[in-house]
Amino acid sequence: MRTAIIATLMGLMTLGTAACNTVEGAGEDLQSASNEVEEEI
């Protein structure tokens, strides 16, 4: 039982880390796009 709980928690931590990286990457993409628009204007 304890092993299953630990495995579940590790899986959730891994998914949480991947989600943070995805959101951070999306934010960087949006910032890059907005900088290019500002340069064109």
C-alpha positions in Angstrom: 0.0 0.0 0.0 2.8 2.4 0.9 4.6 1.8 -2.4 1.4 2.6 -4.3 1.0 5.9 -2.5 4.6 6.8 -3.1 4.4 5.9 -6.8 1.2 8.0 -7.1 2.8 11.0 -5.5 5.9 10.7 -7.6 3.7 10.6 -10.7 1.8 13.7 -9.7 5.0 15.6 -9.0 6.3 14.6 -12.4 3.2 15.8 -14.1 3.2 19.1 -12.1 6.8 19.8 -13.2 6.0 19.1 -16.8 2.9 21.4 -16.6 5.0 24.3 -15.2 7.6 23.9 -18.0 4.8 24.0 -20.6 3.2 27.1 -19.1 6.6 28.8 -18.9 7.4 28.0 -22.5 4.0 29.3 -23.7 4.6 32.5 -21.8 8.0 33.0 -23.4 6.5 32.4 -26.9 3.8 35.0 -26.2 6.4 37.5 -25.0 8.5 36.9 -28.0 5.6 37.4 -30.4 4.6 40.7 -28.6 8.1 42.0 -28.9 8.1 41.3 -32.6 4.8 43.2 -33.0 6.2 46.1 -31.1 9.2 46.3 -33.4 7.0 46.3 -36.5 4.8 49.2 -35.1 
